């Protein structure tokens, strides 16, 4: 039974609960003031011990208020309630995660290409605004009734300063399976390239049907990355030696695997090529969102 004792404006008619995350409950409602449009209301219940809204709540609101992009979730309204703040969004019936788990309708090559293009377009927009999302994963990529993918959940988003490469950020970001190796080794001076690593992992997952790296712990996650990519080449990524935990978390020398063996169903070289240019150890070698959108993968005519 759904119990909602928090305040909800009379314009919204509660229809039921959609889900519950770390930061609060998400419900489905009807907007009676807007042609009975179906919306999703995210009730952010977290507050600091002093009663103010938590920083992640403020971040999410600020990012969404200033975003005008077809591939970023639209914030329609917001209002205070008894426990914090409620954000009203356009209702999105699917996530990329649910799409990938639909065994009756597996993603086609054309769908994968379209979803990846939309993800990159959303990241390009955010990065041009100097915003890192810091939690790109299939569950945070929503898909509307017109099959448009939109980036959501900005609770970990943060402005970055590209003029200050020594700026320190928290390493406690990103869901483990999509967390860049520099963060796994304790780096706190990262940039938007961490979103590009995550995007590469999401792309690989769409192609394979299963996550590229699915470690149960941070050390296991890093071990899977090393086993797949091989031991970092110090000539190609000399900065790895200065990462806080690099000398603490070392693995036997690994040669790495061939992408062709990891993606046996990918007969188009451009698919594997895009994965390779995103899932790179050295953050400086990863494609930016703008560069990735110009990759030959998106102009190839094969639909394998």
Residue frames as qw, qx, qy, qz and C-alpha x, y, z in Angstrom:
[[0.000, 0.887, 0.462, 0.000, 0.00, 0.00, 0.00],
 [0.419, 0.396, -0.010, 0.817, 1.35, 3.41, -0.96],
 [0.338, -0.813, -0.389, 0.270, 1.35, 5.92, 1.86],
 [0.404, 0.381, 0.048, 0.830, 2.25, 9.50, 1.01],
 [0.307, -0.783, -0.467, 0.273, 1.77, 11.83, 3.98],
 [0.336, -0.264, 0.112, 0.897, 3.92, 14.60, 2.51],
 [0.314, 0.677, 0.204, -0.634, 2.31, 17.63, 0.98],
 [0.367, 0.161, 0.689, 0.605, 1.39, 17.47, -2.71],
 [0.215, 0.231, -0.047, -0.948, -0.22, 20.44, -4.51],
 [0.619, 0.355, 0.553, -0.429, -3.84, 19.82, -5.57],
 [0.523, 0.622, -0.334, -0.479, -2.85, 20.10, -9.25],
 [0.284, 0.377, -0.877, -0.093, -1.18, 16.67, -8.97],
 [0.880, -0.168, 0.064, -0.439, -3.16, 13.46, -8.59],
 [0.271, -0.500, 0.822, -0.021, -1.07, 10.62, -7.15],
 [0.820, 0.234, -0.343, -0.394, -1.14, 7.44, -9.24],
 [0.976, -0.205, -0.038, 0.069, 1.42, 5.26, -7.48],
 [0.445, -0.733, 0.439, 0.268, 5.02, 4.65, -6.62],
 [0.711, 0.625, -0.316, -0.064, 7.59, 4.18, -9.39],
 [0.804, 0.131, -0.425, 0.396, 10.63, 3.43, -7.27],
 [0.491, -0.870, 0.052, 0.005, 12.78, 4.38, -4.33],
 [0.688, 0.483, -0.301, 0.450, 16.43, 5.38, -4.42],
 [0.558, -0.109, -0.436, 0.697, 19.09, 6.62, -2.05],
 [0.085, 0.045, -0.121, 0.988, 17.79, 10.17, -2.09],
 [0.423, 0.178, 0.344, -0.819, 14.05, 9.59, -1.90],
 [0.506, 0.350, 0.783, -0.092, 10.87, 8.20, -3.43],
 [0.123, 0.154, -0.489, -0.850, 9.73, 8.63, -7.05],
 [0.413, 0.408, 0.733, -0.354, 6.00, 8.58, -7.71],
 [0.116, 0.270, 0.667, 0.685, 3.80, 8.76, -10.76],
 [0.126, 0.542, 0.498, -0.665, 1.13, 11.46, -10.88],
 [0.305, 0.628, 0.579, 0.421, -1.32, 13.20, -13.18],
 [0.156, -0.178, -0.077, 0.968, -0.97, 16.94, -13.75],
 [0.186, 0.667, 0.710, -0.127, -4.57, 18.16, -13.64],
 [0.065, 0.838, 0.046, -0.540, -3.52, 21.65, -14.76],
 [0.066, 0.572, -0.616, -0.537, -1.82, 20.40, -17.91],
 [0.716, 0.240, -0.417, -0.506, -4.26, 18.20, -19.85],
 [0.919, -0.280, 0.204, -0.187, -3.85, 15.37, -17.33],
 [0.551, 0.621, -0.545, 0.116, -0.25, 14.90, -18.44],
 [0.920, -0.340, -0.150, 0.123, 1.52, 12.04, -16.65],
 [0.147, 0.821, -0.434, 0.340, 4.56, 13.18, -14.67],
 [0.791, -0.138, -0.489, 0.341, 7.12, 11.69, -12.31],
 [0.269, -0.876, 0.135, -0.377, 7.68, 13.36, -8.94],
 [0.694, 0.137, -0.535, 0.462, 10.97, 12.79, -7.17],
 [0.500, -0.830, -0.084, -0.231, 10.57, 13.46, -3.46],
 [0.531, 0.413, -0.497, 0.548, 13.99, 14.40, -2.10],
 [0.658, -0.689, -0.271, -0.134, 13.84, 13.73, 1.62],
 [0.749, -0.113, -0.252, 0.602, 17.47, 14.20, 2.59],
 [0.075, -0.950, 0.020, -0.301, 18.34, 17.22, 4.69],
 [0.422, 0.395, -0.577, 0.577, 21.47, 18.16, 6.63],
 [0.439, -0.374, -0.700, 0.422, 21.47, 18.01, 10.42],
 [0.059, -0.245, -0.212, 0.944, 20.78, 21.75, 10.43],
 [0.411, 0.584, 0.583, -0.386, 17.58, 21.31, 8.40],
 [0.268, 0.654, -0.315, -0.633, 18.88, 22.73, 5.11],
 [0.900, 0.400, -0.019, -0.175, 18.65, 20.90, 1.80],
 [0.795, -0.287, 0.388, 0.369, 21.55, 18.51, 1.22],
 [0.064, -0.618, 0.437, 0.650, 24.24, 19.70, -1.25],
 [0.221, 0.038, 0.873, 0.434, 23.42, 16.97, -3.77],
 [0.217, 0.697, 0.674, -0.117, 19.78, 18.13, -3.83],
 [0.048, 0.849, -0.009, -0.526, 20.83, 21.72, -4.51],
 [0.199, -0.382, 0.689, 0.584, 23.24, 20.55, -7.24],
 [0.275, 0.323, 0.869, 0.254, 20.55, 18.56, -9.01],
 [0.174, 0.828, 0.465, -0.261, 18.09, 21.45, -8.94],
 [0.044, -0.776, 0.237, 0.583, 20.64, 23.95, -10.26],
 [0.237, -0.184, 0.794, 0.529, 21.75, 21.70, -13.11],
 [0.231, 0.478, 0.833, 0.158, 18.20, 20.92, -14.20],
 [0.099, 0.843, 0.319, -0.422, 17.01, 24.51, -13.95],
 [0.017, 0.758, -0.345, -0.554, 19.73, 25.63, -16.35],
 [0.353, -0.105, 0.846, 0.386, 19.58, 22.76, -18.83],
 [0.609, 0.556, 0.094, -0.559, 17.94, 23.18, -22.21],
 [0.116, 0.406, -0.837, -0.348, 18.84, 20.07, -24.18],
 [0.800, 0.033, -0.279, -0.530, 16.69, 17.38, -25.78],
 [0.779, 0.071, -0.614, 0.110, 18.85, 14.70, -24.18],
 [0.117, 0.129, -0.651, 0.739, 18.70, 16.03, -20.60],
 [0.187, -0.541, -0.816, 0.075, 15.66, 15.22, -18.46],
 [0.061, -0.539, -0.164, -0.824, 13.27, 18.20, -18.26],
 [0.153, -0.291, -0.675, 0.661, 12.41, 19.68, -14.85],
 [0.083, -0.591, -0.588, -0.545, 8.79, 20.86, -15.09],
 [0.419, -0.749, -0.063, -0.509, 8.09, 22.10, -11.58],
 [0.503, 0.020, -0.705, 0.499, 9.23, 21.87, -7.97],
 [0.456, -0.684, -0.088, -0.562, 7.70, 22.53, -4.60],
 [0.004, -0.382, 0.765, -0.518, 8.66, 22.17, -0.92],
 [0.733, -0.345, -0.498, -0.309, 7.06, 19.42, 1.13],
 [0.683, -0.705, 0.053, -0.183, 7.23, 18.25, 4.72],
 [0.878, -0.320, 0.202, 0.293, 10.51, 16.41, 4.34],
 [0.485, -0.296, 0.389, 0.725, 12.41, 18.45, 1.78],
 [0.291, 0.516, -0.257, -0.764, 11.77, 19.23, -1.86],
 [0.697, 0.308, 0.647, 0.002, 9.82, 17.54, -4.63],
 [0.019, 0.436, -0.513, -0.739, 10.92, 17.79, -8.25],
 [0.714, 0.453, 0.433, -0.313, 8.41, 17.24, -11.05],
 [0.158, -0.380, 0.706, 0.576, 9.73, 15.70, -14.27],
 [0.676, 0.271, -0.387, -0.566, 8.35, 14.52, -17.56],
 [0.841, -0.175, 0.471, -0.202, 7.35, 10.89, -17.15],
 [0.322, 0.549, -0.725, -0.262, 9.77, 8.46, -18.78],
 [0.926, -0.091, 0.020, -0.365, 8.42, 4.89, -19.16],
 [0.961, 0.113, -0.131, 0.216, 11.79, 3.20, -19.72],
 [0.327, -0.808, 0.429, 0.237, 15.44, 3.26, -18.74],
 [0.491, 0.578, -0.627, -0.178, 18.27, 2.06, -20.92],
 [0.191, -0.284, 0.902, -0.263, 18.75, -0.63, -18.28],
 [0.648, 0.238, 0.583, -0.428, 15.19, -1.91, -18.71],
 [0.663, 0.616, -0.212, -0.368, 15.57, -1.80, -22.49],
 [0.271, 0.538, -0.798, -0.023, 18.71, -3.91, -22.34],
 [0.292, -0.120, 0.884, -0.345, 17.01, -6.42, -20.02],
 [0.727, 0.334, 0.194, -0.567, 14.06, -6.90, -22.38],
 [0.398, -0.218, 0.846, 0.280, 14.91, -10.31, -23.83],
 [0.536, 0.548, 0.641, -0.039, 11.85, -10.28, -26.08],
 [0.407, 0.897, 0.121, 0.120, 13.05, -7.11, -27.83],
 [0.704, -0.326, 0.109, 0.622, 16.86, -7.06, -27.87],
 [0.048, 0.833, -0.104, -0.542, 18.46, -3.81, -28.95],
 [0.785, 0.542, 0.199, 0.225, 19.16, -3.63, -32.67],
 [0.611, -0.035, 0.087, 0.786, 22.40, -2.19, -34.00],
 [0.080, 0.597, 0.286, 0.745, 20.45, 0.84, -35.23],
 [0.509, -0.799, -0.263, -0.183, 18.94, 1.42, -31.77],
 [0.744, -0.414, -0.068, 0.521, 22.34, 1.14, -30.11],
 [0.441, 0.239, 0.181, 0.846, 23.74, 3.71, -32.50],
 [0.159, -0.720, -0.296, -0.608, 20.86, 6.13, -31.86],
 [0.651, -0.727, -0.216, 0.035, 21.01, 5.76, -28.07],
 [0.706, -0.235, 0.002, 0.668, 24.78, 6.25, -28.05],
 [0.266, 0.444, 0.226, 0.825, 24.47, 9.36, -30.21],
 [0.357, -0.781, -0.269, -0.436, 21.88, 10.81, -27.82],
 [0.748, -0.566, -0.152, 0.311, 24.00, 9.99, -24.76],
 [0.595, -0.004, 0.093, 0.798, 27.00, 11.73, -26.32],
 [0.047, 0.629, 0.280, 0.724, 24.90, 14.74, -27.29],
 [0.544, -0.790, -0.237, -0.156, 23.71, 15.11, -23.71],
 [0.750, -0.417, -0.021, 0.513, 27.27, 14.78, -22.38],
 [0.440, 0.332, 0.190, 0.813, 28.55, 17.29, -24.93],
 [0.201, -0.780, -0.255, -0.536, 25.96, 19.78, -23.70],
 [0.690, -0.706, -0.135, 0.084, 26.85, 19.21, -20.03],
 [0.747, -0.188, 0.067, 0.634, 30.60, 19.36, -20.59],
 [0.289, 0.523, 0.202, 0.776, 30.28, 22.59, -22.57],
 [0.393, -0.807, -0.123, -0.423, 28.55, 24.00, -19.47],
 [0.203, 0.496, -0.695, 0.479, 31.53, 22.66, -17.45],
 [0.737, -0.306, 0.316, -0.513, 29.35, 20.11, -15.65],
 [0.213, 0.227, -0.950, -0.022, 30.50, 16.58, -14.86],
 [0.746, -0.291, -0.309, -0.513, 27.62, 14.15, -14.35],
 [0.050, -0.484, 0.793, -0.367, 29.75, 11.65, -12.38],
 [0.505, 0.000, 0.802, -0.320, 27.18, 8.83, -12.40],
 [0.591, 0.357, -0.411, -0.596, 26.55, 7.81, -16.00],
 [0.216, -0.073, 0.972, -0.051, 25.04, 4.30, -16.06],
 [0.151, -0.261, -0.795, -0.526, 22.12, 2.57, -17.84],
 [0.209, -0.605, -0.736, 0.219, 19.70, 3.12, -14.92],
 [0.112, -0.640, -0.175, 0.740, 20.27, 6.89, -15.10],
 [0.051, 0.158, -0.548, -0.820, 19.55, 7.07, -18.84],
 [0.449, 0.401, 0.640, -0.477, 15.80, 7.41, -19.28],
 [0.065, 0.059, 0.729, 0.679, 13.84, 6.81, -22.49],
 [0.411, 0.259, 0.286, -0.826, 10.53, 8.47, -23.30],
 [0.685, 0.371, 0.578, -0.241, 7.53, 7.23, -25.29],
 [0.585, 0.784, -0.099, -0.181, 9.09, 8.61, -28.49],
 [0.940, 0.045, 0.004, 0.338, 12.27, 6.60, -27.89],
 [0.251, 0.813, -0.242, 0.466, 14.36, 9.64, -26.97],
 [0.753, -0.231, -0.424, 0.447, 17.14, 9.00, -24.44],
 [0.096, -0.865, 0.076, -0.486, 17.68, 11.59, -21.71],
 [0.477, 0.162, -0.636, 0.585, 20.33, 11.82, -19.02],
 [0.536, -0.711, -0.207, -0.406, 18.87, 11.97, -15.51],
 [0.798, -0.544, -0.178, 0.190, 19.85, 11.90, -11.82],
 [0.400, 0.696, -0.214, 0.556, 22.22, 14.79, -11.23],
 [0.672, -0.735, -0.069, -0.051, 22.72, 14.20, -7.51],
 [0.771, -0.351, 0.177, 0.501, 26.47, 13.71, -8.03],
 [0.514, 0.707, 0.179, 0.452, 26.90, 16.37, -10.73],
 [0.480, -0.684, -0.025, 0.549, 29.58, 18.97, -10.18],
 [0.365, 0.925, -0.108, -0.026, 31.02, 21.99, -11.95],
 [0.837, -0.144, 0.122, 0.514, 34.62, 21.50, -13.06],
 [0.004, 0.935, -0.166, -0.314, 37.28, 24.12, -13.61],
 [0.886, 0.344, 0.116, 0.287, 39.28, 23.30, -16.74],
 [0.268, 0.836, -0.256, 0.406, 41.62, 26.20, -15.94],
 [0.355, -0.640, 0.577, -0.362, 42.64, 24.58, -12.66],
 [0.756, 0.168, -0.620, -0.130, 43.92, 21.02, -13.28],
 [0.276, 0.161, -0.788, 0.526, 44.85, 20.72, -9.58],
 [0.552, -0.276, 0.097, -0.781, 41.28, 21.26, -8.40],
 [0.002, 0.090, -0.971, 0.224, 40.33, 18.44, -6.01],
 [0.680, -0.140, -0.220, -0.685, 37.06, 16.51, -6.25],
 [0.702, -0.280, 0.555, -0.346, 35.67, 13.58, -4.28],
 [0.174, 0.287, -0.896, -0.290, 36.75, 10.10, -5.44],
 [0.267, 0.222, 0.882, -0.318, 33.52, 8.67, -4.02],
 [0.505, 0.462, -0.027, -0.728, 31.57, 9.09, -7.25],
 [0.552, 0.326, -0.613, -0.461, 30.16, 6.95, -10.04],
 [0.932, -0.138, 0.194, -0.275, 28.68, 3.49, -9.70],
 [0.566, -0.508, 0.607, 0.230, 31.54, 0.98, -9.45],
 [0.741, 0.257, 0.571, 0.243, 31.01, -0.82, -12.78],
 [0.443, 0.797, 0.240, 0.334, 31.29, 2.50, -14.64],
 [0.375, -0.896, 0.115, 0.210, 33.98, 4.11, -12.49],
 [0.559, 0.753, -0.318, 0.138, 37.11, 5.25, -14.33],
 [0.864, -0.044, -0.340, 0.369, 40.42, 3.58, -13.32],
 [0.271, 0.443, -0.312, 0.796, 42.02, 6.83, -12.14],
 [0.529, -0.525, 0.109, -0.657, 39.22, 7.16, -9.56],
 [0.950, -0.218, -0.220, -0.049, 39.61, 3.51, -8.53],
 [0.722, 0.108, -0.304, 0.612, 43.26, 4.36, -7.86],
 [0.402, -0.634, -0.401, 0.525, 42.19, 7.27, -5.68],
 [0.296, 0.227, 0.213, 0.903, 42.56, 10.22, -8.07],
 [0.045, -0.731, -0.528, 0.431, 40.90, 13.45, -6.90],
 [0.004, 0.595, -0.203, -0.777, 42.00, 15.74, -9.76],
 [0.392, 0.263, 0.812, 0.344, 39.87, 14.30, -12.54],
 [0.214, 0.288, -0.148, -0.922, 37.70, 15.93, -15.20],
 [0.727, 0.284, 0.077, -0.621, 34.82, 15.21, -17.63],
 [0.430, 0.380, -0.790, -0.213, 36.82, 12.31, -19.08],
 [0.213, -0.043, 0.906, -0.362, 35.40, 10.18, -16.24],
 [0.637, 0.392, 0.319, -0.582, 31.98, 10.55, -17.90],
 [0.570, 0.545, -0.478, -0.387, 33.51, 9.43, -21.19],
 [0.055, 0.250, -0.960, 0.112, 34.92, 6.26, -19.61],
 [0.425, 0.213, 0.720, -0.504, 31.43, 5.54, -18.24],
 [0.628, 0.527, -0.044, -0.572, 29.87, 6.24, -21.65],
 [0.375, 0.459, -0.776, -0.217, 32.30, 3.75, -23.20],
 [0.126, -0.054, 0.948, -0.288, 31.29, 1.14, -20.64],
 [0.553, 0.389, 0.436, -0.594, 27.60, 1.78, -21.35],
 [0.566, 0.551, -0.387, -0.475, 28.22, 1.46, -25.10],
 [0.191, 0.324, -0.926, -0.018, 30.11, -1.80, -24.58],
 [0.325, 0.117, 0.821, -0.454, 27.25, -3.10, -22.44],
 [0.640, 0.471, 0.111, -0.597, 24.72, -2.33, -25.16],
 [0.507, 0.514, -0.621, -0.305, 26.86, -4.22, -27.68],
 [0.189, 0.239, -0.940, 0.155, 27.55, -7.22, -25.42],
 [0.647, -0.418, -0.482, -0.417, 24.33, -7.42, -23.43],
 [0.754, -0.523, -0.301, 0.261, 26.29, -7.67, -20.17],
 [0.202, -0.960, 0.154, 0.114, 28.48, -5.15, -18.31],
 [0.609, 0.643, -0.408, 0.223, 32.06, -4.77, -19.52],
 [0.308, 0.269, -0.708, 0.576, 33.49, -4.71, -15.97],
 [0.640, -0.535, -0.259, -0.487, 31.33, -6.00, -13.11],
 [0.396, 0.224, -0.720, 0.524, 33.51, -6.19, -10.02],
 [0.558, -0.616, -0.554, -0.048, 32.04, -6.91, -6.60],
 [0.488, -0.733, -0.102, 0.463, 34.56, -4.64, -4.86],
 [0.197, 0.936, -0.194, -0.216, 36.72, -1.72, -5.95],
 [0.306, -0.556, 0.731, 0.249, 39.82, -3.92, -6.01],
 [0.588, 0.221, 0.768, 0.124, 38.04, -6.62, -8.03],
 [0.448, 0.848, 0.237, -0.157, 36.77, -3.92, -10.39],
 [0.036, 0.858, -0.447, -0.248, 40.29, -2.63, -10.95],
 [0.482, -0.271, 0.813, 0.184, 41.56, -6.19, -11.40],
 [0.620, 0.509, 0.596, 0.014, 39.00, -6.77, -14.17],
 [0.311, 0.930, -0.061, -0.184, 40.04, -3.55, -15.90],
 [0.177, -0.700, 0.656, 0.220, 43.73, -4.54, -15.75],
 [0.591, 0.007, 0.798, 0.114, 43.02, -8.06, -16.96],
 [0.569, 0.687, 0.451, -0.025, 41.06, -6.67, -19.91],
 [0.302, 0.948, -0.096, -0.002, 43.22, -3.69, -20.89],
 [0.786, 0.237, -0.291, 0.491, 46.53, -5.07, -19.66],
 [0.533, -0.548, -0.221, 0.606, 48.88, -3.49, -17.15],
 [0.172, 0.968, 0.093, -0.157, 49.04, 0.30, -17.71],
 [0.730, 0.340, 0.035, 0.592, 51.86, 1.31, -20.01],
 [0.400, -0.693, -0.173, 0.574, 53.88, 3.91, -18.09],
 [0.289, -0.075, 0.374, 0.878, 55.00, 5.55, -21.33],
 [0.097, -0.482, -0.619, -0.612, 51.41, 6.03, -22.45],
 [0.462, -0.773, -0.273, -0.338, 50.13, 7.01, -19.01],
 [0.480, 0.270, -0.530, 0.645, 53.04, 8.21, -16.87],
 [0.312, -0.470, 0.206, -0.800, 50.70, 10.03, -14.46],
 [0.831, -0.306, -0.395, -0.246, 49.38, 6.69, -13.15],
 [0.649, 0.048, -0.553, 0.520, 52.46, 6.38, -10.92],
 [0.045, 0.208, -0.347, 0.913, 51.42, 9.47, -8.97],
 [0.595, -0.435, -0.371, -0.564, 47.88, 8.29, -8.21],
 [0.433, -0.593, 0.443, -0.515, 47.33, 7.94, -4.43],
 [0.829, -0.206, 0.460, -0.245, 46.64, 4.19, -4.39],
 [0.726, 0.548, -0.384, -0.163, 48.67, 3.04, -7.39],
 [0.283, 0.475, -0.793, 0.258, 51.50, 1.57, -5.31],
 [0.466, -0.169, 0.669, -0.553, 49.03, 0.12, -2.81],
 [0.797, 0.303, 0.426, -0.302, 46.91, -1.70, -5.39],
 [0.180, 0.578, -0.677, -0.419, 49.18, -3.50, -7.85],
 [0.921, 0.159, 0.255, -0.247, 48.48, -6.55, -9.96],
 [0.655, -0.172, 0.595, 0.434, 50.70, -9.06, -11.79],
 [0.089, 0.403, -0.457, -0.788, 51.68, -7.94, -15.27],
 [0.601, 0.433, 0.649, -0.171, 48.80, -8.59, -17.66],
 [0.278, -0.007, 0.597, 0.753, 48.94, -8.52, -21.46],
 [0.413, 0.338, 0.119, -0.837, 45.27, -7.69, -21.80],
 [0.563, 0.330, 0.757, -0.002, 42.61, -9.16, -24.07],
 [0.100, 0.065, 0.554, 0.824, 41.72, -8.50, -27.69],
 [0.423, 0.220, 0.217, -0.852, 38.54, -6.50, -28.18],
 [0.563, 0.161, -0.596, -0.549, 37.54, -8.91, -30.96],
 [0.372, -0.071, -0.913, 0.152, 37.42, -11.72, -28.39],
 [0.067, 0.248, 0.601, -0.757, 35.33, -9.63, -26.00],
 [0.508, 0.468, 0.141, -0.709, 32.88, -8.58, -28.74],
 [0.366, -0.045, 0.862, 0.348, 32.60, -11.69, -30.96],
 [0.373, 0.644, 0.668, -0.008, 29.30, -10.51, -32.45],
 [0.101, 0.881, -0.022, -0.461, 30.70, -7.16, -33.57],
 [0.753, 0.257, 0.416, 0.440, 31.70, -7.52, -37.20],
 [0.273, 0.892, 0.104, 0.345, 31.89, -3.76, -37.80],
 [0.644, 0.051, -0.304, 0.700, 35.33, -2.45, -36.83],
 [0.023, -0.536, 0.029, -0.843, 33.94, 1.00, -36.05],
 [0.703, -0.605, -0.232, -0.294, 31.92, -0.37, -33.13],
 [0.847, -0.299, -0.176, 0.402, 34.99, -1.81, -31.43],
 [0.462, 0.364, -0.043, 0.808, 36.99, 1.23, -32.47],
 [0.266, -0.696, -0.054, -0.665, 34.67, 3.58, -30.56],
 [0.827, -0.541, -0.153, -0.005, 34.82, 1.39, -27.45],
 [0.801, -0.006, -0.113, 0.588, 38.61, 1.37, -27.65],
 [0.280, 0.451, -0.023, 0.847, 38.87, 5.15, -27.94],
 [0.462, -0.677, -0.050, -0.571, 36.60, 5.70, -24.92],
 [0.880, -0.474, 0.019, -0.006, 37.76, 2.91, -22.62],
 [0.592, 0.553, -0.341, 0.477, 41.32, 4.19, -22.43],
 [0.651, -0.391, -0.406, 0.509, 43.48, 4.21, -19.31],
 [0.310, -0.127, -0.057, 0.941, 44.90, 7.68, -19.84],
 [0.184, 0.732, 0.523, -0.396, 42.08, 10.24, -19.41],
 [0.061, 0.670, -0.253, -0.696, 43.83, 12.56, -21.87],
 [0.034, -0.164, 0.844, 0.510, 43.59, 9.88, -24.58],
 [0.264, 0.481, 0.820, -0.163, 39.84, 9.33, -24.23],
 [0.096, 0.456, 0.496, 0.733, 37.66, 10.95, -26.84],
 [0.182, 0.152, 0.346, -0.908, 35.70, 13.98, -25.71],
 [0.477, 0.490, 0.659, -0.314, 31.95, 13.90, -26.31],
 [0.402, 0.765, -0.120, -0.488, 32.39, 16.20, -29.32],
 [0.088, 0.507, -0.802, -0.304, 35.12, 13.99, -30.79],
 [0.330, 0.072, 0.936, -0.099, 33.12, 10.82, -30.16],
 [0.523, 0.607, 0.410, -0.435, 30.10, 12.23, -32.02],
 [0.415, 0.743, -0.357, -0.385, 32.34, 12.68, -35.06],
 [0.436, -0.317, 0.834, 0.115, 33.59, 9.07, -34.93],
 [0.293, 0.194, -0.725, -0.592, 33.20, 7.03, -38.16],
 [0.070, 0.221, 0.949, -0.215, 30.87, 4.71, -36.24],
 [0.273, 0.569, 0.483, -0.607, 28.08, 7.23, -36.63],
 [0.391, 0.597, -0.273, -0.645, 28.52, 7.74, -40.36],
 [0.092, -0.161, 0.950, 0.251, 28.94, 4.09, -41.34],
 [0.606, 0.052, -0.277, -0.744, 26.05, 2.63, -43.32],
 [0.463, -0.018, -0.886, -0.022, 26.25, -0.96, -42.02],
 [0.589, -0.424, 0.137, -0.674, 23.53, -1.98, -39.54],
 [0.338, 0.216, -0.911, 0.095, 24.80, -5.54, -38.83]]
